[in-house]
Amino acid sequence: MNNQELRNMIPEPTKAELEILQVLWEFGPSTVRLVNDKLNEQRDVNYTSTLKQMQIMAEKGILKRDESQMKHIYIPVEAEEKTKGLLLDRFVNTLYKGSATNLMMQLMDNDKTSKEDIEAMKELLSKLDK
């Protein structure tokens, strides 16, 4: 099985699933209660909705569930950088026909890109060039 086939097998998280993953990547293996509390800092989320979403994520293979204690602990299956890398690859391939240059051009022309961001990108490109 090649890398592309492997990438296609990994389920792509939905927006709601990514929010849950962000909490787990930041705080480590956690209970549904902790994840729900953190999500509620951003917007109103029902505990049972978070529970159901995390159960679905476990069924899809995005999360693992440690049932060895009274309170189940959920753990991301993939590391943050690997998941983000796979999502970025899919994004660039889908929207920019695989061209990182076109993505960078769009980023540099974006209103949200600060002068500091552009300088950091230049510095990174300079380091890669050496």
N, CA and C atoms as an extended XYZ file, in Angstrom:
390
Properties=species:S:1:pos:R:3:atomname:S:1:resname:S:1:resid:I:1 pbc="F F F"
N         0.847       -1.177        0.000 N   MET     1
C         0.000        0.000        0.000 CA  MET     1
C         0.897        1.247        0.000 C   MET     1
N         0.666        2.168       -0.963 N   ASN     2
C         1.496        3.372       -1.016 CA  ASN     2
C         0.955        4.466       -0.102 C   ASN     2
N         1.724        5.562        0.033 N   ASN     3
C         1.336        6.649        0.942 CA  ASN     3
C        -0.011        7.258        0.588 C   ASN     3
N        -0.290        7.413       -0.713 N   GLN     4
C        -1.563        8.017       -1.129 CA  GLN     4
C        -2.734        7.134       -0.721 C   GLN     4
N        -2.603        5.824       -0.890 N   GLU     5
C        -3.674        4.910       -0.486 CA  GLU     5
C        -3.871        4.957        1.022 C   GLU     5
N        -2.774        5.022        1.768 N   LEU     6
C        -2.852        5.110        3.221 CA  LEU     6
C        -3.548        6.405        3.642 C   LEU     6
N        -3.200        7.512        3.002 N   ARG     7
C        -3.816        8.807        3.318 CA  ARG     7
C        -5.309        8.786        3.050 C   ARG     7
N        -5.710        8.116        1.964 N   ASN     8
C        -7.134        8.064        1.627 CA  ASN     8
C        -7.931        7.211        2.616 C   ASN     8
N        -7.246        6.296        3.335 N   MET     9
C        -7.928        5.437        4.299 CA  MET     9
C        -8.209        6.166        5.613 C   MET     9
N        -7.376        7.151        5.956 N   ILE    10
C        -7.554        7.875        7.205 CA  ILE    10
C        -8.767        8.787        7.059 C   ILE    10
N        -9.772        8.638        7.944 N   PRO    11
C       -10.975        9.460        7.801 CA  PRO    11
C       -10.665       10.934        8.025 C   PRO    11
N       -11.243       11.773        7.185 N   GLU    12
C       -11.039       13.212        7.322 CA  GLU    12
C       -12.004       13.750        8.370 C   GLU    12
N       -11.477       14.376        9.415 N   PRO    13
C       -12.359       14.892       10.476 CA  PRO    13
C       -13.233       16.034        9.975 C   PRO    13
N       -14.455       16.079       10.479 N   THR    14
C       -15.362       17.187       10.190 CA  THR    14
C       -14.921       18.402       11.013 C   THR    14
N       -15.565       19.534       10.791 N   LYS    15
C       -15.233       20.740       11.557 CA  LYS    15
C       -15.442       20.502       13.057 C   LYS    15
N       -16.560       19.886       13.419 N   ALA    16
C       -16.849       19.606       14.831 CA  ALA    16
C       -15.818       18.635       15.408 C   ALA    16
N       -15.421       17.639       14.623 N   GLU    17
C       -14.414       16.683       15.086 CA  GLU    17
C       -13.055       17.369       15.261 C   GLU    17
N       -12.727       18.297       14.383 N   LEU    18
C       -11.469       19.034       14.516 CA  LEU    18
C       -11.453       19.875       15.784 C   LEU    18
N       -12.596       20.440       16.146 N   GLU    19
C       -12.667       21.209       17.399 CA  GLU    19
C       -12.353       20.310       18.597 C   GLU    19
N       -12.888       19.109       18.577 N   ILE    20
C       -12.627       18.144       19.656 CA  ILE    20
C       -11.155       17.731       19.648 C   ILE    20
N       -10.619       17.454       18.460 N   LEU    21
C        -9.209       17.083       18.355 CA  LEU    21
C        -8.308       18.201       18.875 C   LEU    21
N        -8.644       19.449       18.578 N   GLN    22
C        -7.835       20.583       19.050 CA  GLN    22
C        -7.750       20.572       20.574 C   GLN    22
N        -8.871       20.288       21.233 N   VAL    23
C        -8.884       20.230       22.701 CA  VAL    23
C        -7.994       19.082       23.176 C   VAL    23
N        -8.140       17.922       22.567 N   LEU    24
C        -7.356       16.758       22.987 CA  LEU    24
C        -5.868       16.951       22.711 C   LEU    24
N        -5.516       17.581       21.596 N   TRP    25
C        -4.105       17.842       21.313 CA  TRP    25
C        -3.534       18.829       22.323 C   TRP    25
N        -4.332       19.804       22.732 N   GLU    26
C        -3.842       20.807       23.674 CA  GLU    26
C        -3.749       20.268       25.096 C   GLU    26
N        -4.759       19.510       25.533 N   PHE    27
C        -4.828       19.082       26.933 CA  PHE    27
C        -4.479       17.616       27.152 C   PHE    27
N        -4.238       16.871       26.079 N   GLY    28
C        -3.890       15.465       26.210 CA  GLY    28
C        -5.127       14.605       26.415 C   GLY    28
N        -4.932       13.299       26.639 N   PRO    29
C        -6.059       12.390       26.847 CA  PRO    29
C        -7.009       12.959       27.902 C   PRO    29
N        -8.312       12.968       27.567 N   SER    30
C        -9.289       13.669       28.407 CA  SER    30
C       -10.632       12.969       28.434 C   SER    30
N       -11.413       13.344       29.442 N   THR    31
C       -12.797       12.875       29.545 CA  THR    31
C       -13.682       13.729       28.646 C   THR    31
N       -14.878       13.233       28.394 N   VAL    32
C       -15.859       13.992       27.625 CA  VAL    32
C       -16.171       15.300       28.352 C   VAL    32
N       -16.251       15.256       29.669 N   ARG    33
C       -16.573       16.455       30.471 CA  ARG    33
C       -15.562       17.568       30.222 C   ARG    33
N       -14.266       17.229       30.274 N   LEU    34
C       -13.248       18.250       30.047 CA  LEU    34
C       -13.355       18.816       28.637 C   LEU    34
N       -13.502       17.943       27.650 N   VAL    35
C       -13.616       18.397       26.261 CA  VAL    35
C       -14.832       19.303       26.118 C   VAL    35
N       -15.958       18.878       26.674 N   ASN    36
C       -17.179       19.676       26.573 CA  ASN    36
C       -17.013       21.038       27.254 C   ASN    36
N       -16.383       21.049       28.430 N   ASP    37
C       -16.142       22.314       29.136 CA  ASP    37
C       -15.293       23.258       28.295 C   ASP    37
N       -14.259       22.735       27.648 N   LYS    38
C       -13.391       23.567       26.813 CA  LYS    38
C       -14.131       24.070       25.580 C   LYS    38
N       -14.959       23.219       24.973 N   LEU    39
C       -15.742       23.654       23.813 CA  LEU    39
C       -16.719       24.756       24.204 C   LEU    39
N       -17.267       24.652       25.422 N   ASN    40
C       -18.232       25.644       25.897 CA  ASN    40
C       -17.594       27.005       26.170 C   ASN    40
N       -16.282       27.067       26.230 N   GLU    41
C       -15.608       28.358       26.363 CA  GLU    41
C       -15.714       29.155       25.065 C   GLU    41
N       -15.955       28.460       23.953 N   GLN    42
C       -16.068       29.106       22.638 CA  GLN    42
C       -17.522       29.312       22.214 C   GLN    42
N       -18.338       28.302       22.475 N   ARG    43
C       -19.756       28.355       22.080 CA  ARG    43
C       -20.530       27.341       22.917 C   ARG    43
N       -21.846       27.473       22.937 N   ASP    44
C       -22.684       26.599       23.753 CA  ASP    44
C       -22.798       25.220       23.099 C   ASP    44
N       -22.301       24.195       23.792 N   VAL    45
C       -22.326       22.823       23.282 CA  VAL    45
C       -22.905       21.918       24.362 C   VAL    45
N       -23.894       21.136       23.996 N   ASN    46
C       -24.544       20.207       24.909 CA  ASN    46
C       -23.613       19.020       25.203 C   ASN    46
N       -23.544       18.602       26.452 N   TYR    47
C       -22.681       17.483       26.847 CA  TYR    47
C       -23.001       16.227       26.048 C   TYR    47
N       -24.287       15.916       25.880 N   THR    48
C       -24.644       14.682       25.164 CA  THR    48
C       -24.224       14.745       23.694 C   THR    48
N       -24.205       15.939       23.128 N   SER    49
C       -23.736       16.087       21.738 CA  SER    49
C       -22.237       15.799       21.654 C   SER    49
N       -21.481       16.312       22.617 N   THR    50
C       -20.035       16.056       22.642 CA  THR    50
C       -19.776       14.569       22.848 C   THR    50
N       -20.494       13.949       23.777 N   LEU    51
C       -20.348       12.523       24.035 CA  LEU    51
C       -20.608       11.717       22.770 C   LEU    51
N       -21.717       11.985       22.104 N   LYS    52
C       -22.081       11.243       20.893 CA  LYS    52
C       -21.024       11.443       19.804 C   LYS    52
N       -20.569       12.684       19.641 N   GLN    53
C       -19.558       12.984       18.624 CA  GLN    53
C       -18.273       12.219       18.902 C   GLN    53
N       -17.869       12.169       20.169 N   MET    54
C       -16.632       11.462       20.518 CA  MET    54
C       -16.800        9.950       20.364 C   MET    54
N       -17.981        9.431       20.637 N   GLN    55
C       -18.240        8.003       20.413 CA  GLN    55
C       -18.145        7.678       18.923 C   GLN    55
N       -18.701        8.541       18.091 N   ILE    56
C       -18.630        8.354       16.636 CA  ILE    56
C       -17.180        8.414       16.170 C   ILE    56
N       -16.421        9.368       16.723 N   MET    57
C       -15.008        9.494       16.353 CA  MET    57
C       -14.231        8.229       16.728 C   MET    57
N       -14.586        7.613       17.850 N   ALA    58
C       -13.942        6.357       18.257 CA  ALA    58
C       -14.305        5.249       17.271 C   ALA    58
N       -15.570        5.201       16.851 N   GLU    59
C       -16.007        4.198       15.877 CA  GLU    59
C       -15.302        4.380       14.534 C   GLU    59
N       -15.057        5.625       14.147 N   LYS    60
C       -14.392        5.933       12.874 CA  LYS    60
C       -12.887        5.695       12.941 C   LYS    60
N       -12.355        5.524       14.148 N   GLY    61
C       -10.925        5.307       14.296 CA  GLY    61
C       -10.123        6.590       14.455 C   GLY    61
N       -10.796        7.712       14.711 N   ILE    62
C       -10.104        8.985       14.919 CA  ILE    62
C        -9.634        9.094       16.366 C   ILE    62
N       -10.410        8.520       17.290 N   LEU    63
C       -10.069        8.508       18.713 CA  LEU    63
C        -9.999        7.078       19.217 C   LEU    63
N        -9.235        6.890       20.297 N   LYS    64
C        -9.248        5.641       21.057 CA  LYS    64
C        -9.899        5.959       22.389 C   LYS    64
N       -10.558        4.963       22.959 N   ARG    65
C       -11.205        5.160       24.258 CA  ARG    65
C       -10.588        4.204       25.264 C   ARG    65
N       -10.051        4.772       26.345 N   ASP    66
C        -9.491        3.971       27.439 CA  ASP    66
C       -10.622        3.741       28.442 C   ASP    66
N       -11.063        2.502       28.534 N   GLU    67
C       -12.190        2.152       29.405 CA  GLU    67
C       -11.727        1.497       30.701 C   GLU    67
N       -10.437        1.616       31.013 N   SER    68
C        -9.892        0.929       32.188 CA  SER    68
C       -10.285        1.601       33.504 C   SER    68
N       -10.797        2.826       33.444 N   GLN    69
C       -11.217        3.533       34.653 CA  GLN    69
C       -12.720        3.781       34.586 C   GLN    69
N       -13.263        4.275       35.676 N   MET    70
C       -14.688        4.575       35.720 CA  MET    70
C       -15.059        5.601       34.641 C   MET    70
N       -14.263        6.670       34.570 N   LYS    71
C       -14.488        7.687       33.544 CA  LYS    71
C       -13.650        7.327       32.333 C   LYS    71
N       -14.293        7.207       31.185 N   HIS    72
C       -13.575        6.867       29.964 CA  HIS    72
C       -12.723        8.044       29.518 C   HIS    72
N       -11.522        7.734       29.092 N   ILE    73
C       -10.582        8.735       28.611 CA  ILE    73
C       -10.449        8.555       27.098 C   ILE    73
N       -10.520        9.666       26.365 N   TYR    74
C       -10.391        9.630       24.908 CA  TYR    74
C        -9.029       10.172       24.494 C   TYR    74
N        -8.452        9.515       23.490 N   ILE    75
C        -7.105        9.829       23.032 CA  ILE    75
C        -7.121        9.900       21.504 C   ILE    75
N        -6.531       10.946       20.913 N   PRO    76
C        -6.442       10.986       19.445 CA  PRO    76
C        -5.576        9.835       18.937 C   PRO    76
N        -6.000        9.219       17.854 N   VAL    77
C        -5.241        8.124       17.263 CA  VAL    77
C        -3.992        8.666       16.568 C   VAL    77
N        -4.135        9.786       15.865 N   GLU    78
C        -3.021       10.378       15.125 CA  GLU    78
C        -2.508       11.628       15.831 C   GLU    78
N        -1.230       11.882       15.691 N   ALA    79
C        -0.625       13.092       16.252 CA  ALA    79
C        -1.133       14.316       15.498 C   ALA    79
N        -1.111       15.444       16.185 N   GLU    80
C        -1.604       16.702       15.607 CA  GLU    80
C        -0.917       17.018       14.280 C   GLU    80
N         0.403       16.965       14.249 N   GLU    81
C         1.135       17.337       13.033 CA  GLU    81
C         0.812       16.408       11.866 C   GLU    81
N         0.651       15.126       12.133 N   LYS    82
C         0.329       14.181       11.055 CA  LYS    82
C        -1.052       14.476       10.488 C   LYS    82
N        -2.032       14.703       11.361 N   THR    83
C        -3.390       15.001       10.908 CA  THR    83
C        -3.414       16.294       10.116 C   THR    83
N        -2.775       17.325       10.635 N   LYS    84
C        -2.748       18.608        9.933 CA  LYS    84
C        -2.025       18.485        8.598 C   LYS    84
N        -0.962       17.689        8.558 N   GLY    85
C        -0.238       17.471        7.312 CA  GLY    85
C        -1.103       16.799        6.265 C   GLY    85
N        -1.835       15.774        6.671 N   LEU    86
C        -2.723       15.081        5.741 CA  LEU    86
C        -3.833       16.001        5.243 C   LEU    86
N        -4.421       16.787        6.162 N   LEU    87
C        -5.483       17.715        5.766 CA  LEU    87
C        -4.947       18.794        4.830 C   LEU    87
N        -3.740       19.284        5.106 N   LEU    88
C        -3.135       20.303        4.247 CA  LEU    88
C        -2.859       19.729        2.862 C   LEU    88
N        -2.336       18.498        2.803 N   ASP    89
C        -2.102       17.856        1.503 CA  ASP    89
C        -3.393       17.770        0.702 C   ASP    89
N        -4.464       17.316        1.350 N   ARG    90
C        -5.755       17.201        0.660 CA  ARG    90
C        -6.259       18.572        0.206 C   ARG    90
N        -6.096       19.574        1.071 N   PHE    91
C        -6.532       20.934        0.772 CA  PHE    91
C        -5.775       21.488       -0.439 C   PHE    91
N        -4.449       21.373       -0.421 N   VAL    92
C        -3.628       21.888       -1.522 CA  VAL    92
C        -3.939       21.139       -2.813 C   VAL    92
N        -4.077       19.831       -2.725 N   ASN    93
C        -4.383       19.047       -3.924 CA  ASN    93
C        -5.756       19.389       -4.492 C   ASN    93
N        -6.741       19.613       -3.616 N   THR    94
C        -8.104       19.882       -4.068 CA  THR    94
C        -8.272       21.310       -4.575 C   THR    94
N        -7.828       22.290       -3.798 N   LEU    95
C        -8.090       23.690       -4.146 CA  LEU    95
C        -7.001       24.353       -4.983 C   LEU    95
N        -5.778       23.842       -4.910 N   TYR    96
C        -4.665       24.492       -5.598 CA  TYR    96
C        -3.962       23.557       -6.577 C   TYR    96
N        -4.649       22.460       -6.949 N   LYS    97
C        -4.119       21.497       -7.910 CA  LYS    97
C        -2.707       21.055       -7.552 C   LYS    97
N        -2.451       20.928       -6.241 N   GLY    98
C        -1.166       20.446       -5.763 CA  GLY    98
C        -0.069       21.495       -5.714 C   GLY    98
N        -0.385       22.750       -6.000 N   SER    99
C         0.636       23.798       -6.053 CA  SER    99
C         0.758       24.544       -4.727 C   SER    99
N         1.839       24.287       -4.000 N   ALA   100
C         2.103       25.016       -2.753 CA  ALA   100
C         2.373       26.490       -3.057 C   ALA   100
N         2.943       26.770       -4.236 N   THR   101
C         3.211       28.158       -4.631 CA  THR   101
C         1.917       28.950       -4.710 C   THR   101
N         0.895       28.382       -5.335 N   ASN   102
C        -0.394       29.086       -5.439 CA  ASN   102
C        -1.011       29.323       -4.063 C   ASN   102
N        -0.847       28.353       -3.172 N   LEU   103
C        -1.343       28.525       -1.807 CA  LEU   103
C        -0.609       29.666       -1.117 C   LEU   103
N         0.718       29.679       -1.224 N   MET   104
C         1.517       30.741       -0.602 CA  MET   104
C         1.159       32.105       -1.170 C   MET   104
N         0.954       32.188       -2.465 N   MET   105
C         0.581       33.468       -3.090 CA  MET   105
C        -0.742       33.965       -2.516 C   MET   105
N        -1.700       33.071       -2.361 N   GLN   106
C        -2.996       33.443       -1.795 CA  GLN   106
C        -2.839       33.880       -0.339 C   GLN   106
N        -2.035       33.148        0.423 N   LEU   107
C        -1.808       33.509        1.818 CA  LEU   107
C        -1.178       34.890        1.949 C   LEU   107
N        -0.212       35.171        1.109 N   MET   108
C         0.485       36.454        1.191 CA  MET   108
C        -0.413       37.618        0.770 C   MET   108
N        -1.423       37.325       -0.025 N   ASP   109
C        -2.330       38.373       -0.505 CA  ASP   109
C        -3.583       38.482        0.370 C   ASP   109
N        -3.655       37.681        1.419 N   ASN   110
C        -4.822       37.639        2.301 CA  ASN   110
C        -4.788       38.806        3.285 C   ASN   110
N        -5.949       39.399        3.551 N   ASP   111
C        -6.049       40.523        4.498 CA  ASP   111
C        -5.597       40.137        5.904 C   ASP   111
N        -5.706       38.874        6.280 N   LYS   112
C        -5.352       38.433        7.629 CA  LYS   112
C        -3.854       38.193        7.795 C   LYS   112
N        -3.107       38.210        6.695 N   THR   113
C        -1.674       37.970        6.764 CA  THR   113
C        -0.976       39.282        7.128 C   THR   113
N        -0.361       39.295        8.304 N   SER   114
C         0.313       40.499        8.789 CA  SER   114
C         1.710       40.614        8.188 C   SER   114
N         2.298       41.785        8.345 N   LYS   115
C         3.686       41.986        7.903 CA  LYS   115
C         4.621       41.032        8.648 C   LYS   115
N         4.302       40.770        9.935 N   GLU   116
C         5.113       39.838       10.726 CA  GLU   116
C         5.018       38.431       10.147 C   GLU   116
N         3.806       38.041        9.712 N   ASP   117
C         3.632       36.724        9.093 CA  ASP   117
C         4.467       36.616        7.820 C   ASP   117
N         4.429       37.665        7.005 N   ILE   118
C         5.176       37.657        5.748 CA  ILE   118
C         6.675       37.580        6.022 C   ILE   118
N         7.143       38.334        7.010 N   GLU   119
C         8.563       38.283        7.366 CA  GLU   119
C         8.958       36.883        7.854 C   GLU   119
N         8.089       36.267        8.650 N   ALA   120
C         8.363       34.907        9.137 CA  ALA   120
C         8.422       33.926        7.968 C   ALA   120
N         7.530       34.091        6.982 N   MET   121
C         7.551       33.222        5.794 CA  MET   121
C         8.839       33.422        5.013 C   MET   121
N         9.270       34.688        4.847 N   LYS   122
C        10.518       34.971        4.134 CA  LYS   122
C        11.698       34.314        4.843 C   LYS   122
N        11.715       34.432        6.165 N   GLU   123
C        12.803       33.843        6.952 CA  GLU   123
C        12.825       32.321        6.790 C   GLU   123
N        11.641       31.705        6.830 N   LEU   124
C        11.550       30.256        6.654 CA  LEU   124
C        12.035       29.850        5.268 C   LEU   124
N        11.614       30.582        4.241 N   LEU   125
C        12.045       30.276        2.874 CA  LEU   125
C        13.557       30.439        2.742 C   LEU   125
N        14.098       31.463        3.402 N   SER   126
C        15.530       31.685        3.362 CA  SER   126
C        16.275       30.511        3.998 C   SER   126
N        15.772       30.015        5.134 N   LYS   127
C        16.391       28.870        5.818 CA  LYS   127
C        16.309       27.611        4.954 C   LYS   127
N        15.182       27.419        4.283 N   LEU   128
C        15.011       26.237        3.427 CA  LEU   128
C        15.923       26.292        2.218 C   LEU   128
N        16.205       27.514        1.769 N   ASP   129
C        17.034       27.712        0.582 CA  ASP   129
C        18.495       27.370        0.852 C   ASP   129
N        18.914       27.453        2.119 N   LYS   130
C        20.332       27.229        2.456 CA  LYS   130
C        20.689       25.760        2.523 C   LYS   130
